[in-house]
Amino acid sequence: MKEEEVAKAQAQKVFGVAKKKKTWKKNWKSDPEEVNPDDFIDQVTPHGEKKQLYRKMAEQYNPNAIENSCPMIRHDKNKCLMILRRLSHSPSTSNLTIRRQQALFHFPSTYFASLDSSNRPFTMEAQPESNEEISERKEKKEEKAKEKEAKRLEAQKKAEEAAKAQVLPPPNVTGALHIGHGLTAAKQDTIIRWRRMSGYNTLWVPGMDHAGIVTQVVVEKKIMRESKQTRHELGREKFVSEVWKWKNEYGGTILNQERRLATSLDWSGECFTMDEQRSKAVTEAFVQLYRENLIYRDHRLVNWDCILRTAISYIEVDFKDIKEGTRLKVPGYENPVEFGVLTSFAYPLEGGLEKLVVATTRVETMLGDTAIAVHPTDKRYSHLHGKFAIHPFNGRKIPIVCDEILVDPAFGTGAVKITPAHDPNDFEVGKRYNLEFISILTNDGRINSNGGPEFEGMPRFEARVALIEALKKKGLYVGAQNNEMRLGLCSRTNDVVEPMIKPQWFVDCKDVVKEALDAVIDDKKKKIEIIPKQYTAEWKRWLENIRDWCISRQLWWGHRILAWYVTFEDDHLKEFGAYTSNWVVGRNEEEALLEAKKIANGKFFQMSQDPDVLDTWFSSGLFPISVLGWPDKSEDFKVFSPTSVLETGHDILFFWVARMVMLGYETRRRSTFSKELYLQIYLHPMIRDAHGRKMSKSLGNVIDPLEVINGISLEGLQKRLEEGNLDLNELAVAKEGQKKDYPNGITECGADALCFALVSYTAQVSPPSTSMFSPGFDVT
């Protein structure tokens, strides 16, 4: 009461007594110094209380005060507890219902779908239920009122047909929120709210990805910084334990930030791609695909990252076009490395009478040459068919083969050096002519013992320089010239990708891809719609030219491959993995042991599990079904699967969406309780800065949505840069960029204004840019 009396007295002091209603404005204008500015600023509403109202409209916009006054916050705590007690004692209440009610009281912004709802399907093109349909549905229910069990089954059937869902692309556990996440969340939130308000039974599920490569690198750096140990010195078990510790302590920041965007996600269904249920889904999918011969192991050429020391997918390779000799900075090298140069050198022929000139952009690979190819109709070399050249550094005899597929007589000298273990085209030549495959590089990109004692241990690009000098000394160097080329770079480390022969696990995509392709482009079998339609052509181009998917990674953090190698006493080759037929797969070691006994035929054997883990995108591809409980016959999966709509950036159309569709078709085919798939895929453009550049920490143009919601000064922006891992040169460039684009920082806008701006801006501009948050663009 005292607070109310003080507030009343203060109001009378400023505006006059209540009965003089017409004089307060005049008094306020004449005596502005007596006005209390606090009366014109929305105050933050305390938890559980009604929003405080003031006699005059606030002169200053306060987004947090507005957004914190959400009615769902004002639950009476005692009433909530009473409801929960009643639910828990009711025999008809499921555990899922109680769990969701509990989450509702802890997270006021949570929105839940119902397992028992008979609302209409959540499909993007459908119309809300008409009055006639509603009346008809009520009449049917009234007719079946006496048949309680039949009514329950009917309601359940309708729920399964009606419920639809969408999933939030699971962000990396190591990630921090950026404006791209804000765009995805804003657009998906718009879709789900629209359908929810239209009377549909909706579900929007969040999750988090374990991000194998990125997370392992972060923790490795942490351990090296704190204890000066590598993961190999620490050991696998302890290292994985350290990763879990890091994940539990620091991981998940991004989902906590997502909550600040006020999105209407069902947080009770939050999950992690390496939790128990998701791991069960990965296990089941791998075992099933292997037993249907869709997963196989083979020694094949893969894209190798020498920094990460693991294979990467070909769609994780970025290509840089080089027009002429260009020096580029390569991770791990102090001096820039030259690319875009074609180097010519000569091979002495057997007998020493002639030399055969070849050319290459990667001189170091000549240490692994096992043939020289010429065109069979090229008369210049017809006398050399079946002859041999001699390797100048190891004396190896190199056959001269005729190949009309690879060799163009009009290009260069018309003779091509063949390195089957380090080039995709040469790999195919090697298979055609049964050539020797000699790998010359270690996992970290150094010359191995196959390269000879003169070069062994040298980093590959230092060996390039040393080889040219050695060729000059032997009189075999011919010259160099500019050469236009495409250089493959790892999208994660910027390291130059090295083609290397490695034993890996692959998904046979030729059989899997057809259904995913037809679902988009075949009008008779169409089940998936891509919006905008322009990406349908991209989908067709990629899937028609798809390669088998390498799913194994030489990491320790991730889902370990459930394959064991069986070694027998009478095996001639004792090397791990030497015989492809000796691999067995099981859901666990006990199941694998039973499989091993089948191939042992009573012989003594030993088993060792593959140390590799699965590609992160394998578990992410299963996320839309694993998040609903697959492979179990869960109520969530029966009611909400398949998802109705997916909204994401076009940049992961093949990283995630295509793999999700392919794996979805294969796994759902074995799910007898799954419904017909129809999916709409909405793709948004990538956000760029005011200068048209992609978001990059080194450019200082990465924007955290929370900095737009809460506002931030220029000093705050630059402090965040300093806390990152940029080197001094990158830090200087980034700071200068921030000074230019945000001289006064970013004004507080609030979550609603941010989301409205993102959604409306993408409708006007493609692609959107962060200029919307610069001084010339007012999002409020």
N, C-alpha and C positions, 0 to 999 in steps of 0.2 A: 504493500500500500504506500509505503514511503516513496518508493521509486515512481509510482504513478503520480503522487502529489507533486514531487519535484518536477516531473515532466510537464504536468499541467501548469505549474507556476512559471516554468520556463517559457511555455507557449504563450501564456498571458502577458509575460514581460515583453515578448517579441511582437506579438500580434494584437495585443489589447484584450479586454475581456470578451467572453463569448458572444454577448448580445450585440456588440458593435461589429457585426460581420462585415459591413461595407467599408470600415475604416482601416482594416489591417493592411490592405495593399498600399493605401496612401501612406500609412506610417512606415511601412517597409521601404518604400521608395525614398521617403524623406530622411530616414535614419538607417542607411544601409550598414553602418558600423555596429549596430546593435543586433544584427542577424547572426545567429549561431550557425556557422558553416556545417556543423555536424548534422543539422536538421535536413540538409539537402544532399546527403550522401547515404546510399543504402548501406545499412549495417548488416554484417554477417549474422544470419539467424541461428541462434543456439540450437543444438541437437534436441529434438522433441518439442520445440516451441513453435507457435505460429509466427509467420513472418511479421516483422514490425513494420507498421505503415506510418507515414508522415503526412502532414497536412499539405505540404508543397512537393511538387515533382522534383526529384534530385537533379541538380545541375550537372553532375558528373556521372558518366556511365561506369558502373562497377560490375563487370561480368561475373566475378566470383559470388558477389552478394545475390545476384539474380539466380545463378545456376544452383547455388546451395539451398535455395528455398523450395526444392522439389518436394511435392506433397508426400512422396513415398517415404521421406525421412521421418515424417511426423507420426510414426506408428506408436501407439501406446505399448510400452514394454510389457506390462502385466497382461494386456489382452493378447499379445503375441505368444507369451508363454502358455496362456490358457488354451489357445488354439492348438499349439503343438501338443499339449498334454491330451487334448481330446482326440487329435489325429492318431497319436501313438497308441491309444487304448481302443481304437476302432478296428475291428477285425477286417474291414474292407479297405483299410488304408495301406498302400504299398510303401516299402522302404524308400523307393524313389520319390514318392510324394512328400514324405517327411523330410528327406534330404533337401529337396528343392525348397520347401517352406523354410527350413532352417537357413538355407543360403539366402533366401529372400530377406530375412530379418537382419542378416549380417551385411548383405550387399544391397542397399535400397535400389540401385540402378539395374538389378538383375531382372531379366525377362525370360519366362519359361514357356515351353510348349507343353501341351497336354498329351499324355498317352491315351486318354479316354475320349478325346474330343472327336465329334463327328462333323466338324467344320469342313468347308470345301477345300479342295487341294490347293496347295501353294504352287501354282504354275504362273509364270510371268504374263502369259497372254490371256489367262482366264478372266472372266468378269465376276463381280460379286454376286451373291445369291439373290435371285429375284423374289418378290413377295409370293408369287405363285409356287415357287419351289419350296419356300419356307412353309407355306400352308400344307403343301402336299406331304412334306416331311413330318409335320406335326400330326397329321391324320394317320400316317403309317404308325407312328409311335403309340398313338392312342389305341389303335386297333390291336396292338400287340402288348398292351399294358398288363394283361392277365398272364401272359406267357413270359415270366420273368427271365428264364434262362435263354429263351430265344431272343428276347430283347437285348440281353447282355452280349450275346454272340453277334447280333446285328450291329450294335454300337461298336464292338471291337473291330468288326469288318470295315465299317465306315471309317473308323479312326486310321486303320492301316492304309486305306485308299486315299484318305484326305491329307494326312500329315506329310509335309515336305520340309526340307531343311537346306541350309547353306552353311559352308564351313569357312572360317577365316584362314587364309593361307598361313600355316604355322611359321611365325618368325623365329630366327635363330636365338638359341639360348644366350649367346654372347652379345646379341644385338642391343642397340639403343634405338629408341624411337626416332624416325626421321619423317620428313614431310610426305614421303611416298607411302609410309604406313598410314599416315593421317588421311591421305586421299582414298586408299583402299577401304579403310574403316568407315569414312564418311559416306562413300557410295553404297557400300553394303548395308550400312545402317538405314539409309534412305529406302532401299528396296525392302528390307525386312519390316520396317515400321509401316510402310505403305500397305503391305500384305496383311500385317497384323491388324491394322485399323480397318481393313476391308473384310475382316471376319475370318481370316484363314488361320489354321493351326500351324504356327511357325516355330522353327528351331534354328538358332544361329550359334554355332559352337566354336569356342576358342581353343587354341592349343599352342604348343611350343616345340620346335625342332631341335634335336641334339647337335646339329651342325658339326659333323665329325671332324673335318679338316680344320675348320676355324677354331673350334674349342680346344682341340689337341695342341695347336700352335700356341694359343693363349696360355694354356697351363704349362707347356714346356718352357716358355719364356719366363713364367713366374718361378718355376722350380730352379731354372738356371740362375735367375737373379737372386733368389733367396738362399739356395744351398750349393750353387755352382755344380749341379749334377745334370747329366742328360737323362732322358727317360730310360735309356738302355742301362745306365748305371743304377738307376732306381729299381728297375725291374717292372714287368708288366702289371702284376697284381697291385703293387704299391702305387704305380702311376695311375691306374684306373681308379683306385681309391681316392687319390688326390683330385682327380677330375670330378668325381662325385661330390667331394667336399667343396670344391670350388663352385660347382653347379648349385648346391644347396645354399651356399653363402652369398654368391654374387649373381648367379643365373636367374633368369625370370624377371629381371628389371623391366624388360620391354612390356610384359603383360601388366605389370603394375602401372606403367605409363599409359597403356591402352585404356585402363579404367578411367583415367583422367579425361579421355575424349568423350566420356558420357555416352558410349555406344551401348545399345540394348542387347548385349551378348548374354547367353545363358552361362554364367560363370560357374554354375554347379557342375557343368560338364567339362571343365578345364582339364587338359591332359598333356602328357609329355611323350614324345615319340620313343623314349626308352623306358617308359613305365611298364608295369607287368602286363597290362592288357594289350598295349601296342606291340610289345615284344612278342607276345603270343601270336599276334596277327602276322608279324614278319616271319616268325618260325613256320607257321602253317603255309604261308604263301610260297616260301622258298622250297619247302619239302614237296608241296604239291606240284609246283612248276618243274622241279627236278625230275620227279617220277613220271611226268608226262613228256619228258625229253625236251622241255622248253628252256631248261638251264643246263649248261654243259661247261666243261673245263677244257682249255686248249692253250697251247703255246702259240701266241699270236702277237702281232705288232700292236703296241698300245702307245698312247700319248703319255710320256713320262715326265713328271715334274721333279727335277733334281734338287730343288730346295725342300719340297715336302717329302721327297723320296717315295712317291706313290703314283699309281696310274690315275689318270683323270679322264672323264668322258670327252668325246670329241666336241660336244656342244659347250664344254667348259673352256674351249680354246678360242681366244680372240685372234683375229688376223690383222696384221699391220702391213699395208702396201708400201713397198720401198721402190722408188724409181731408179736410184743410182746408189753408188757407194755412200753409206751413211753410218756414222758411229753412234751406237746406242748404249745406254747404261744397262748393264745386266746384273741382277742380284748376285752378290758373292764375288764380283770382280771390281778391283779398284779402278782400273782404266776402262773407258768405253770400248766396246767391241764393234768391229766393222762388219756390216752386212751389205748385200746388194752388189757383190763383186764376184765375177766368174773367173776362177783361177784355172789356167791350163797347165798341164804337166804331161810328161811322156813316160810310158811304160816300155822298158827294153824287152824285145821279143826273145824267145828261146833261140839260142844260137848266137845272139849278139849282133845280127846283121842289120836289124831294123828297130825303129821305135814307133810306138802307136800313141798318138796324142789324144788325151781325153780332157774334159773340163768339168768343174764342179764348184758349187757355192759353199761346200762344206769339206774342205781339204782333209780335215782330221779323220773323216770316215774312210779314207782310202786304206787305213790300217786294217779295215775289215772287208776289203774288196775280195770277192771270190770269183769274179768273171768280168769279161769285157764283151759287150753286145754290139753287133753291127747288123745292118739290114741285109737280108739274103740276096737282094738284087743290086746292092751297091758294088759295082765292079772294082772300085778302088781297093776293096778288101777281100775280093773273091779268093785270092791266093792264100788268105790267112784262115779260111774256114777250117776249124778243127785244130788249129795251132794253139800255142800257149805263150803268154807273157810271163815275165818273172817279176815278182814283187821286190822292189828295190831295198826294202828294210828287213824282210824276213826270209827271202828266197822262195816263197811259196809259188808254185806253178798255178797260173790263172788261165783257165780255158777261154777261148774266144768263141762265143756262141752267136747264132743267127736268130734274131727276133724281130719280126715285122710288126708286132703290136706296140712295143715300146719305142723303137728307134725310128727317128725321122732323119733320113740321109741328108736333107737340106739344112738341118740345124747343127751349127758348130762344125765339128770335124766328122760327124756321122758315126762316131764311136762313143759308147756310153759305158762308164764304169758301173759295176753292179755291186751294191752292198746290201744283201738281202736282210740283214739283221737291223738295219737302221734307215730304211726308206720304204714307204708303202708300195711304190711301183716296182722297186727292186725285189721286194718281198714276193710279189707275184711271179716275177721272172725266176726267182730262186725255186719256187714251187714247180714252175713249168719245166725246168731243166735239172731238178734235183740237185741244186747247188748246196754247198756248205753254208750254214748260217753261223757267222762268227760275230759275237757281241764284243765290243771293244771298250765298253764303258761300265763303270761301277754305278751303284744306285745314286751316288751324290755327284755324278757327272765327271769322274776322273778316268783317265786311260787305265785299263786293267792290264793284266799280264799278257793278254792276246795282242796288245799293241806293241809289245817288244820292250826290252829293258831301257832303250834310249828315251822312250816317252812315258813309260809306266809311272803312274802317280800324278801326272800333270792334269790340271783342270782342262776340260775339252777345248776351250777357246784360247788358252795359253799354248796348248798342243798345236792348234791351228797355225800360230805364228812360228813355232819351232819347226813344224813340218815344212813350211815354205822355205825356211833357211836351210834345212837339211836337203831339200830337193835342189836348191841352188848349188849347194856344195857338190852334189852328185852330177850336176849338169843336166838335170831333168826338168827344171823349171822353164816354162815357155813364156808365160805372161799373165796379165790380169786385165779385165775390162769391166765397165759398169754393166749390171744386169738387173733388170726389173724382176722383183720377186715378192712373194707373200710370206711373211714371217709369222709363225704360230707362237702365241704367248699365252701362258696360263692366266685365266681371268682372275685368279686369286692372288698369285704372287708376282705376276709380270715376268716370270722366268721364261726363257726360251724353251719351248716344248721339244723334247727329244724323242723321236720314234725309237722304241726299244722292244726287243723280243722278251716277253714275260709270260709265265703261266698264270692265267687268270680265269675267272668265272664269267660267263656271258649268258645273256638272255637272247634266245633265238627270236629276233623281232620280225622275221619274214612271215611267220605264221600268225604271230600275235597282232600285227599291225593292220591286217586286212579289215577286220571288223571295225576298228577305230577309224579307219579311212572311209569305209562305206557309210558309217553312221553320220558323217558330215557332208559328203559330196554326192552320195547316191540318193536321189529323190525317193525311190521306192523303199529304201532301208533307212531313211533319215531319222535319227534319234537325237542328234546334237546340233544345236544352232550356235554359230559363232557370230558375235556382234562386236565391232563392225564386220560386215561381210567380206571386206578386203582381205581379212586374215584367213579366210577359207582357202584362198589360193596358196598362202604360205603353208597352211596345214597340209595341203595336198603335195606341195613340192617337197617338204621335209619328210613326210611319211613314205612317199614313193621312193625316196633315196636313202631311207634309214639304214644304218648299219646295226649289226648286233651290238647290244648294250653291254659294255664291260661293267659289271656290278661289284667287283672286288676292289678293295682299297688296302694298301699296305700301312694301315693305321692300327692303333690300339683302342681308340675311343669309338664305340659304335656297336652295332649288332654283329657279334662274331659269327663267322660263317659256320653253319652246322654241318660240316663235312669232315670226315676223318680219313687219313691215309693209312692203308693197311700194308705193313711190311712183312714179307714171308722170308723164312730162312734161306730158301733156294732162289731168291731174287738175284739175278745177275747184276742189276744196277741197284745200288743201295741208297742213292740220292733221294731225298724227300720229294715225292710227287713225280718220280720218273715214269711210272706206269699209270696211264689214265684209267685203266680198268681196275686199279686197286683202290679207288675212292668209293666210300660209302656215305650216305646221307641219312640223318635221323633227327627227330625232334629233340632228342637228348642223347647222352652217351650210351645209355642202356639200349635204346632203339637202334643206334648205330652198331652196337656190339652184335645184336641179333643179325643185322644185315651182313656184318663181316663174317660171321660163322657160315653164312650161306655160300660165300665165295671161297672160304678157306678149305672146305671139303675135308675137315679133320686135321689140316696142317696147323702147326704152331704159328702164331702171328702176333704182332704188336700194332697198336693203333695210336696215331697222333693227330690232334685236331689242327685244322688249317689255322694259322695265326692271323689271317687277314679278316677284315670286317666288310660288311656290305656298304655299298654306296648310300650316302644319306638320302638320296632321292628315291631309293627303293622303299624305305619306310614312309617317306613323305607321299609317295604315290599311292600308298595304301591308306593314308590318313582319312579320306572321306568315308571309308567304311570301318576302319579300325576305331575311329572316334565314336562310332555308334555301337561298338561291342563285337564286331566281327572278329574271329570266326564263330563266336558263341551265338546261339539262337536267342539273342537278347530281345527284350521288348522294344528297346530303342531302335534296334536294327529292323525289326519287323514293321514298326510303325513309320519311322522317318527315312528309311533308305528306299530308293536312291535320293540323293540330294537333287534339288530342283534347279538351282542356279549357282554359278560360280562367277565372282567378279574379282579380277586381278589385273596386274600389269602385263602388257603384251610381251615383256622381256622374258617371262618364265612360261610362255606358251608351250615350249618343248621341254624345258627343264622339269616342269611339274605337271602341267595340264595333260600333255600327250601321254606321259607315263602313267598318270592317274587314270586316264581313260583305258589304256591298254591293260593295266593291272586290274582295273575294275571289272572289265569284261571277263577276264580269265577267272577271277575269283568268284564273281557272281554266277558264272555258268554252273559252278558246283554248289550254289546255295539254292536249295529247292524252295526256300521260303521267301525269295527275293522277288520284287515286282519289276515290271517293265521299266527300262531306263529311258528317260527323256530329260535332257540337260540343256540349259542355256548358258553359254559362256560369254560374259561381258568383259571386254578388254579395254583398259584405259591407257592413255599415253604416259610416257615417263615425264616426270617433272624436271624441268631444266631451270637454270638461273636466268637472270635478265639478259645475259649475253649469249644464251642458247647453249650453254655448256651443261654436261651431266653433273650430278651432284658428286663432289669429291672432297674429302677431308683436306687434301693438300691444296685445294683452291680456296678453302675457307667458305664454301657456299652451301654446306650441309646445314639445314635448319631443323631444329627439334620443335615439333608442334607445341610442346609445353612452353617453349620460349615465346611462341605467338600467343598462347592462351594467357600466360601470366605476364608477358612483357619482359624485356631484358635490355640492359644498357649495352653500349659498345664494349665497355670494359668487361662486362660479364661474358659477352660472346668471345672476346679474346682470351679471357681466363680459361674458358673451356678448351680453346685450342691448345693453350700451354699445358694443360693437363693430359693432352693426348700423346701420341707417339710419333709426331712429325719431327723430321730432322730440322736443323736450324734454317736451312735454305727454304724448305717447304713452309715452315712456320712464318717466315718473313713474307712470302708471297701470299699466304692465306690471310695474314693480318691486314696486308695492304688491300686485299680484295674486300674484306669486311668493312674497312674504313670507307671505301668508295661506295659500297652498296647500302650500308647501314650506318651512316655517320652519327645518327642519334639513337642507335639501337633499334629495337622493335617495340612498338606500343602495345600495351595489354589489350587483347581483343576478346578473350573468352572462348570457350569451346564451341558454343553455338555459332558465333560469327565465323570462326575458322572453318568449321564444317560446311556452312552455307557457302562461304567463299570458294572452297575447293570444288564442291559439287557444281556450282554455277559457273565457275571459271572454266572447267573442263568442257562445259557445253558450248563455250564461246571460242576458246582458243585451243589449238592442238599443235604441239603439246603445251600443257600449262607451264608457267614459270614462276619463280619465287619473287618476281617483280611485284606480285600482288601484295607483298608485305613490305615493300619499299615505301619511302615517304610519299611517292606519287600515287599510291593505291590504298584506299581506305576500306578495309574489310568490315568496318563497323557500320 
